[in-house]
């Protein structure tokens, strides 16, 4: 095995990987798990942070959002950079930055310091995510083994988001809020120690000059769209957010033009023409739309409708994740036994449609039905993403593995934001329609506002308002689930048609 910075890999094309590569995969899972956990790790730390650092309302929003914004904005840049300077080098550099930023965040003595640390965490996360997938593509060249490895990768990625909130609640309950960041340090130290020994170095042997003008264009394309889509569910279709999306789309058009005309583009247009890559990119976005669109309702339902405490809700929401770890490997086995990838992905979308169908018939006291629906959705999501990521990475040239991975991750960010905007808006519209005009104005906006209003009302009036608001929210949840079921059912048909032309286990 080589640890040099050459473009060779430790496993010849098509050769089966051994214990060394599977051990290396375990090491790669550590940063992936932590990066996905950091999306939700502040859920229960916010009250303690507010009491200690006294952030303003705007600062509190930035503490939450800056990580995701920086991560989304830099994914394409970092994926292309890894192809040029070496994926292992970028991974280890990002791990060092992630660890240092975690230490800074843990002991931040001001809101400004914590915001800056979260921004650096986003930069580190943007280097880690595409690098891990590119290295999986490098280490596992046997199609069957690669499919299994990517299935595990997808399961860890999906489960980490659910695990982050639970980890946050447990740590804050027993330690101080900074401990939610310190858990990153042992994993990053382990990666820095074992990475140079276990992970191969690989890069594009002829990448051309780095296209610096594409960097600000890519960020200007991604960030305004993600910002607008994330704000719409809570604030409505305000002109500011619509304008933000329009500005982002304008820069996206300029970015696309730059990629077509630059001598050495950040995202080579030929990459999108690879067999199966574009369909995989679009279908992966749709799967993320469905998953995140359902998640915003599930978490609110557990807390605001069923009355679970935040930590109890997080623990209950972790239950469906138990089955996620099996979905990816089982899906890979189906493909290896001859089931065409198109039908496996279509089946994953059909499973998501079944999950949405369960959610479409819930009442105001349907804990187990909601958990079952969420579990089926999550398993369908992992089955889909494991196969689509494998297809996309297989169809992309090995020298562009980092760029290909970054495009998939950026699509996932867009899909998640779009799901929250579209399904969230449907649920909100139904909620407002179902609330009677006699209810207080604030309570007619959201269920959270209704809970806050009820806290200031006498007992009978508060109980009546809460019952009405919970019924209205459940109706909105049902409506959003019906819309989600339609979207994924159409995606199932699209997957069966568009992916039928690709061969299972291609490359």
C-alpha positions as CSV (number, residue, x, y, z in Angstrom):
1,X,0.0,0.0,0.0
2,X,1.3,3.4,-0.9
3,X,1.1,6.5,1.2
4,X,2.8,8.7,-1.3
5,X,1.0,11.5,-3.2
6,X,1.0,9.6,-6.4
7,X,-2.1,9.1,-8.5
8,X,-2.1,5.3,-8.0
9,X,-4.5,3.6,-5.7
10,X,-3.8,0.6,-3.3
11,X,-6.4,-1.5,-5.1
12,X,-6.1,-2.2,-8.8
13,X,-9.1,-1.6,-10.9
14,X,-11.6,-4.4,-10.3
15,X,-9.5,-6.2,-7.7
16,X,-11.3,-7.0,-4.4
17,X,-10.4,-4.9,-1.4
18,X,-9.1,-6.6,1.7
19,X,-9.0,-6.0,5.5
20,X,-6.8,-2.9,5.0
21,X,-9.4,-1.1,2.9
22,X,-12.3,-2.1,5.2
23,X,-10.4,-0.9,8.2
24,X,-9.7,2.4,6.3
25,X,-13.5,2.7,5.6
26,X,-14.2,2.5,9.3
27,X,-11.7,5.3,9.9
28,X,-13.5,7.4,7.1
29,X,-16.9,6.8,8.8
30,X,-15.7,8.9,11.9
31,X,-15.5,12.3,10.2
32,X,-18.6,11.5,8.1
33,X,-20.6,10.8,11.2
34,X,-19.4,13.9,13.0
35,X,-20.0,16.2,10.1
36,X,-23.6,14.9,9.8
37,X,-24.1,15.1,13.5
38,X,-23.0,18.8,13.6
39,X,-26.1,19.6,11.5
40,X,-28.3,18.9,14.6
41,X,-25.9,18.9,17.5
42,X,-27.0,22.4,18.8
43,X,-30.7,21.5,19.2
44,X,-30.5,21.1,23.0
45,X,-27.5,23.3,23.6
46,X,-29.2,26.5,22.6
47,X,-30.8,27.4,26.0
48,X,-27.4,26.9,27.8
49,X,-25.6,28.9,25.1
50,X,-28.1,31.7,25.4
51,X,-27.8,31.8,29.2
52,X,-24.0,31.8,29.0
53,X,-23.1,34.0,25.9
54,X,-26.3,36.1,25.7
55,X,-26.5,36.3,21.9
56,X,-28.9,38.6,20.2
57,X,-31.7,37.1,18.1
58,X,-29.7,37.5,14.9
59,X,-26.6,36.1,16.5
60,X,-28.5,33.0,17.7
61,X,-29.8,32.4,14.1
62,X,-26.2,32.7,12.8
63,X,-24.9,30.2,15.4
64,X,-27.4,27.7,14.1
65,X,-27.2,28.5,10.3
66,X,-23.7,29.5,9.5
67,X,-22.4,25.9,9.6
68,X,-24.8,24.7,7.0
69,X,-24.5,27.8,4.8
70,X,-20.7,27.6,4.7
71,X,-20.8,23.8,4.2
72,X,-23.2,24.1,1.2
73,X,-21.4,27.0,-0.3
74,X,-18.0,25.4,-0.4
75,X,-18.8,21.8,-1.3
76,X,-18.1,22.2,-5.0
77,X,-15.0,24.2,-4.4
78,X,-13.5,21.7,-2.0
79,X,-14.5,18.7,-4.2
80,X,-12.6,20.2,-7.1
81,X,-9.7,21.2,-4.9
82,X,-9.3,17.7,-3.5
83,X,-9.1,16.3,-7.1
84,X,-6.2,18.7,-7.6
85,X,-4.1,18.6,-4.5
86,X,-5.0,15.1,-3.3
87,X,-8.1,13.8,-1.5
88,X,-6.2,12.4,1.5
89,X,-4.3,15.7,1.9
90,X,-7.5,17.7,1.8
91,X,-9.2,15.3,4.2
92,X,-6.5,15.5,6.8
93,X,-6.2,19.3,6.4
94,X,-10.0,19.5,6.9
95,X,-9.8,17.2,9.9
96,X,-7.2,19.4,11.6
97,X,-9.3,22.5,10.9
98,X,-12.5,20.7,12.2
99,X,-10.8,19.7,15.4
100,X,-9.3,23.1,16.0
101,X,-12.6,24.8,15.4
102,X,-14.4,22.3,17.7
103,X,-12.0,23.3,20.5
104,X,-12.5,27.0,19.8
105,X,-16.3,26.5,19.8
106,X,-16.3,24.5,23.0
107,X,-14.6,27.3,24.9
108,X,-16.0,30.3,23.1
109,X,-16.6,33.2,25.4
110,X,-18.7,35.3,23.1
111,X,-21.4,34.8,20.5
112,X,-19.0,36.2,17.8
113,X,-16.4,33.7,18.6
114,X,-18.9,30.8,18.5
115,X,-20.2,32.0,15.1
116,X,-16.7,32.2,13.7
117,X,-15.9,28.7,15.1
118,X,-19.1,27.3,13.5
119,X,-18.1,28.9,10.2
120,X,-14.7,27.2,10.3
121,X,-16.5,23.9,11.2
122,X,-18.5,24.4,8.0
123,X,-15.3,24.9,6.0
124,X,-13.8,21.7,7.5
125,X,-17.1,19.8,6.9
126,X,-17.0,20.9,3.2
127,X,-13.5,19.3,2.9
128,X,-14.5,16.1,4.7
129,X,-17.7,15.1,2.9
130,X,-16.5,14.9,-0.7
131,X,-13.1,13.6,0.3
132,X,-14.6,10.6,2.2
133,X,-16.7,9.6,-0.8
134,X,-13.9,10.1,-3.3
135,X,-11.6,7.9,-1.2
136,X,-14.2,5.2,-1.1
137,X,-14.3,5.4,-4.9
138,X,-10.6,5.0,-4.9
139,X,-10.3,2.2,-2.4
140,X,-13.2,0.0,-3.6
141,X,-12.9,-0.7,-7.4
142,X,-14.8,-4.0,-7.3
143,X,-18.4,-3.0,-8.1
144,X,-20.0,-5.3,-5.5
145,X,-17.7,-4.2,-2.7
146,X,-18.0,-0.5,-3.7
147,X,-21.8,-0.8,-3.6
148,X,-21.6,-2.3,-0.1
149,X,-19.2,0.4,1.1
150,X,-21.4,3.2,-0.3
151,X,-24.4,1.6,1.4
152,X,-22.6,1.8,4.7
153,X,-21.6,5.4,3.9
154,X,-25.2,6.4,3.2
155,X,-26.5,4.8,6.4
156,X,-23.9,6.6,8.5
157,X,-24.7,9.9,6.8
158,X,-28.4,9.5,7.4
159,X,-28.2,8.2,10.9
160,X,-25.7,10.8,12.0
161,X,-28.3,13.6,11.7
162,X,-30.7,11.8,14.0
163,X,-27.9,10.9,16.4
164,X,-26.6,14.5,16.7
165,X,-29.7,15.8,18.5
166,X,-29.8,12.9,21.0
167,X,-26.1,13.3,21.7
168,X,-26.6,17.0,22.3
169,X,-29.4,16.4,24.8
170,X,-27.4,13.8,26.8
171,X,-24.2,15.8,26.9
172,X,-25.9,19.1,27.9
173,X,-27.8,17.3,30.6
174,X,-24.7,15.9,32.3
175,X,-22.0,18.4,31.2
176,X,-21.8,22.0,29.9
177,X,-22.8,23.1,26.4
178,X,-19.2,23.1,25.0
179,X,-19.1,19.3,25.4
180,X,-21.2,18.9,22.3
181,X,-18.1,20.1,20.3
182,X,-15.4,18.3,22.3
183,X,-16.7,14.9,21.2
184,X,-15.3,15.7,17.8
185,X,-11.7,15.8,19.0
186,X,-11.0,12.1,19.7
187,X,-12.3,11.1,16.3
188,X,-10.3,13.8,14.5
189,X,-7.1,12.9,16.3
190,X,-7.7,9.3,15.4
191,X,-8.2,10.2,11.8
192,X,-5.0,12.3,11.8
193,X,-3.0,9.4,13.2
194,X,-4.4,6.6,11.2
195,X,-5.2,8.4,7.9
196,X,-1.6,8.7,6.6
197,X,-1.2,4.9,7.3
198,X,-4.5,3.5,6.0
199,X,-5.7,5.9,3.4
200,X,-4.3,6.1,-0.1
201,X,-3.5,9.4,-1.8
202,X,-5.1,10.0,-5.2
203,X,-5.7,13.0,-7.4
204,X,-6.3,14.1,-11.0
205,X,-2.9,13.7,-12.8
206,X,-3.8,16.5,-15.2
207,X,-6.3,18.9,-13.5
208,X,-5.3,22.1,-15.2
209,X,-5.3,25.5,-13.5
210,X,-7.7,26.1,-10.7
211,X,-10.6,28.3,-11.9
212,X,-10.7,30.9,-9.1
213,X,-13.5,33.0,-10.6
214,X,-15.8,30.0,-10.3
215,X,-15.4,29.9,-6.5
216,X,-17.4,33.1,-5.7
217,X,-19.8,32.3,-8.5
218,X,-20.6,28.9,-7.0
219,X,-21.1,30.4,-3.5
220,X,-23.3,33.2,-4.9
221,X,-25.4,30.5,-6.7
222,X,-25.8,28.2,-3.7
223,X,-26.1,30.4,-0.7
224,X,-29.0,32.8,-1.6
225,X,-31.1,29.8,-2.9
226,X,-30.5,27.8,0.3
227,X,-31.2,30.8,2.5
228,X,-34.5,31.6,0.8
229,X,-35.7,28.1,0.8
230,X,-34.9,27.6,4.5
231,X,-36.7,30.7,5.5
232,X,-39.9,30.2,3.6
233,X,-41.4,27.5,5.8
234,X,-41.3,29.6,8.9
235,X,-41.7,33.1,7.4
236,X,-43.8,32.5,4.3
237,X,-43.2,33.5,0.7
238,X,-41.9,36.9,1.7
239,X,-40.6,39.0,-1.3
240,X,-37.1,39.1,0.3
241,X,-36.8,35.3,0.2
242,X,-38.2,35.0,-3.3
243,X,-35.7,37.7,-4.4
244,X,-32.9,35.8,-2.7
245,X,-33.8,32.6,-4.6
246,X,-34.0,34.6,-7.9
247,X,-30.6,36.2,-7.3
248,X,-29.1,32.7,-6.6
249,X,-30.6,31.3,-9.8
250,X,-29.2,34.2,-11.7
251,X,-25.7,33.5,-10.4
252,X,-26.3,29.8,-11.1
253,X,-26.8,30.7,-14.7
254,X,-23.6,32.7,-14.7
255,X,-21.8,29.8,-13.0
256,X,-23.0,27.4,-15.6
257,X,-21.9,29.7,-18.4
258,X,-18.5,29.9,-16.8
259,X,-18.2,26.2,-16.6
260,X,-19.0,25.9,-20.3
261,X,-16.5,28.5,-21.4
262,X,-13.5,28.2,-18.9
263,X,-10.4,26.4,-20.1
264,X,-10.3,24.4,-16.8
265,X,-13.7,24.6,-15.2
266,X,-14.5,23.9,-11.6
267,X,-17.2,21.5,-12.7
268,X,-16.5,20.0,-16.1
269,X,-19.7,19.8,-18.2
270,X,-18.6,16.4,-19.5
271,X,-19.1,15.1,-16.0
272,X,-22.9,15.6,-16.2
273,X,-22.9,13.7,-19.5
274,X,-21.6,10.5,-17.9
275,X,-24.0,7.6,-18.3
276,X,-26.4,7.8,-15.4
277,X,-24.8,10.7,-13.6
278,X,-27.4,13.4,-14.3
279,X,-30.4,11.1,-13.5
280,X,-28.7,10.1,-10.3
281,X,-28.1,13.7,-9.4
282,X,-31.7,14.7,-9.9
283,X,-33.2,11.6,-8.2
284,X,-30.9,12.1,-5.2
285,X,-32.2,15.7,-4.9
286,X,-35.8,14.5,-5.0
287,X,-35.1,11.9,-2.2
288,X,-33.5,14.6,0.0
289,X,-36.5,16.8,-0.7
290,X,-38.9,14.1,0.6
291,X,-36.8,13.1,3.6
292,X,-36.2,16.6,4.9
293,X,-39.7,17.7,4.1
294,X,-41.1,15.0,6.3
295,X,-38.6,15.5,9.1
296,X,-39.7,19.0,9.9
297,X,-43.2,17.7,10.6
298,X,-42.2,14.6,12.5
299,X,-40.1,16.5,15.0
300,X,-42.8,19.1,15.6
301,X,-45.5,16.4,15.9
302,X,-43.6,14.5,18.6
303,X,-43.0,17.7,20.7
304,X,-46.0,20.0,20.0
305,X,-48.8,17.5,19.3
306,X,-47.8,14.6,21.5
307,X,-46.3,16.8,24.2
308,X,-42.9,15.0,24.4
309,X,-40.0,16.9,25.9
310,X,-37.2,17.8,23.4
311,X,-34.9,15.0,24.7
312,X,-37.7,12.5,24.7
313,X,-38.7,13.5,21.2
314,X,-35.1,13.1,20.0
315,X,-34.9,9.6,21.6
316,X,-38.2,8.5,20.0
317,X,-37.1,9.9,16.6
318,X,-33.9,7.8,16.9
319,X,-35.9,4.6,17.0
320,X,-36.6,4.5,13.2
321,X,-32.8,4.9,12.6
322,X,-32.2,1.4,14.0
323,X,-33.2,-0.1,10.6
324,X,-31.1,2.4,8.5
325,X,-27.9,0.5,9.0
326,X,-29.4,-2.6,7.3
327,X,-31.0,-0.8,4.3
328,X,-27.8,0.0,2.4
329,X,-26.1,-3.4,2.6
330,X,-29.4,-5.2,1.9
331,X,-30.0,-3.0,-1.2
332,X,-26.5,-3.7,-2.4
333,X,-27.1,-7.5,-2.1
334,X,-30.3,-7.2,-4.2
335,X,-28.3,-5.5,-7.0
336,X,-25.5,-8.1,-6.8
337,X,-28.1,-10.9,-7.1
338,X,-29.3,-9.5,-10.4
339,X,-32.1,-7.1,-9.5
340,X,-31.7,-4.2,-11.9
341,X,-30.6,-0.9,-10.2
342,X,-33.5,0.9,-11.8
343,X,-36.0,-1.3,-10.0
344,X,-34.2,-1.2,-6.7
345,X,-34.2,2.6,-6.7
346,X,-37.8,2.7,-7.9
347,X,-38.6,0.3,-5.0
348,X,-36.9,2.7,-2.6
349,X,-39.1,5.5,-3.8
350,X,-42.1,3.2,-3.5
351,X,-41.1,2.5,0.1
352,X,-40.9,6.3,0.7
353,X,-44.4,6.6,-0.8
354,X,-45.6,3.9,1.6
355,X,-44.1,5.8,4.5
356,X,-45.8,9.0,3.4
357,X,-49.1,7.1,3.1
358,X,-48.8,6.0,6.7
359,X,-48.2,9.7,7.7
360,X,-51.2,10.7,5.7
361,X,-53.7,8.9,8.0
362,X,-52.3,9.8,11.4
363,X,-54.4,11.4,14.1
364,X,-53.4,13.6,17.1
365,X,-52.3,10.5,19.1
366,X,-50.4,8.3,16.6
367,X,-46.9,7.9,18.0
368,X,-46.3,4.4,16.6
369,X,-47.7,5.1,13.2
370,X,-45.6,8.2,12.9
371,X,-42.5,6.3,13.9
372,X,-43.3,3.5,11.5
373,X,-43.8,5.9,8.7
374,X,-40.6,7.7,9.5
375,X,-38.7,4.4,9.6
376,X,-40.0,3.3,6.2
377,X,-39.1,6.6,4.8
378,X,-35.6,6.5,6.2
379,X,-35.0,2.9,4.8
380,X,-36.3,3.9,1.4
381,X,-34.0,7.0,1.5
382,X,-30.9,4.9,2.3
383,X,-31.8,2.4,-0.4
384,X,-32.1,5.1,-2.9
385,X,-29.0,7.2,-2.0
386,X,-26.7,4.2,-1.7
387,X,-27.6,3.1,-5.2
388,X,-27.6,6.6,-6.8
389,X,-24.3,7.5,-5.2
390,X,-22.8,4.3,-6.4
391,X,-24.1,4.9,-9.9
392,X,-22.9,8.5,-10.0
393,X,-19.5,7.7,-8.6
394,X,-19.1,4.7,-11.0
395,X,-20.0,6.8,-14.0
396,X,-17.7,9.6,-13.1
397,X,-14.0,9.3,-14.0
398,X,-11.8,8.3,-11.0
399,X,-9.8,11.5,-11.4
400,X,-13.0,13.6,-10.9
401,X,-14.3,11.6,-7.9
402,X,-14.1,14.6,-5.5
403,X,-15.9,16.8,-7.9
404,X,-18.6,14.2,-8.5
405,X,-19.1,13.7,-4.8
406,X,-19.4,17.4,-4.1
407,X,-22.1,17.8,-6.8
408,X,-24.1,15.0,-5.2
409,X,-23.7,16.6,-1.7
410,X,-24.7,20.0,-3.1
411,X,-27.8,18.5,-4.7
412,X,-28.7,17.0,-1.3
413,X,-28.4,20.4,0.3
414,X,-30.7,21.9,-2.3
415,X,-33.1,19.1,-2.1
416,X,-33.4,19.3,1.7
417,X,-34.0,23.0,1.6
418,X,-36.5,22.6,-1.2
419,X,-38.4,19.9,0.7
420,X,-38.7,22.1,3.8
421,X,-39.9,25.0,1.6
422,X,-42.4,23.1,-0.5
423,X,-43.9,20.6,2.0
424,X,-43.5,23.0,4.8
425,X,-45.5,25.7,2.9
426,X,-48.2,23.1,2.1
427,X,-48.5,22.1,5.8
428,X,-48.5,25.8,6.9
429,X,-51.2,26.7,4.4
430,X,-53.5,23.9,5.5
431,X,-52.9,24.7,9.2
432,X,-53.9,28.4,8.6
433,X,-57.0,27.3,6.6
434,X,-58.1,24.9,9.4
435,X,-57.7,27.3,12.2
436,X,-61.0,29.1,12.9
437,X,-61.2,32.9,12.4
438,X,-62.2,33.2,16.1
439,X,-58.8,32.0,17.3
440,X,-56.2,34.6,18.3
441,X,-54.3,36.0,15.3
442,X,-50.9,34.8,16.5
443,X,-52.3,31.3,17.0
444,X,-53.5,31.1,13.4
445,X,-49.9,31.5,12.1
446,X,-48.1,28.3,13.4
447,X,-48.6,25.6,16.0
448,X,-45.6,27.1,17.9
449,X,-47.4,30.5,18.1
450,X,-50.6,28.7,19.3
451,X,-48.6,27.0,22.1
452,X,-47.2,30.3,23.2
453,X,-50.6,32.0,23.1
454,X,-52.3,29.2,25.1
455,X,-49.7,29.6,27.8
456,X,-51.3,33.0,28.6
457,X,-54.9,31.9,28.6
458,X,-57.1,30.4,31.4
459,X,-57.3,26.6,31.6
460,X,-60.5,25.8,29.5
461,X,-59.6,28.4,26.8
462,X,-56.0,27.2,26.6
463,X,-57.1,23.6,26.3
464,X,-59.6,24.4,23.6
465,X,-57.1,26.4,21.6
466,X,-54.4,23.7,21.9
467,X,-56.8,20.9,20.8
468,X,-57.9,23.0,17.7
469,X,-54.3,23.9,16.8
470,X,-53.1,20.3,17.1
471,X,-55.9,19.1,14.9
472,X,-55.0,21.8,12.4
473,X,-51.3,20.9,12.4
474,X,-52.1,17.2,12.0
475,X,-54.2,18.1,9.0
476,X,-51.3,20.1,7.6
477,X,-49.0,17.1,8.2
478,X,-51.4,14.8,6.4
479,X,-51.6,17.2,3.4
480,X,-47.9,17.5,3.2
481,X,-47.6,13.7,3.4
482,X,-50.0,13.3,0.5
483,X,-48.0,15.8,-1.6
484,X,-44.8,14.0,-0.6
485,X,-46.3,10.6,-1.6
486,X,-47.2,12.0,-5.0
487,X,-43.7,13.4,-5.6
488,X,-41.9,10.1,-4.7
489,X,-44.4,8.0,-6.6
490,X,-43.6,10.1,-9.7
491,X,-39.9,9.7,-8.9
492,X,-40.3,5.9,-8.7
493,X,-41.7,6.0,-12.3
494,X,-38.9,8.3,-13.4
495,X,-36.2,6.1,-11.8
496,X,-37.6,3.0,-13.5
497,X,-37.5,4.7,-16.9
498,X,-34.3,6.8,-16.7
499,X,-32.1,4.3,-14.9
500,X,-33.3,1.3,-17.0
501,X,-30.7,2.3,-19.6
502,X,-27.8,1.9,-17.2
503,X,-26.3,-1.4,-16.2
504,X,-26.4,-2.5,-12.6
505,X,-22.8,-2.4,-11.2
506,X,-21.6,-0.4,-14.1
507,X,-17.8,0.0,-13.9
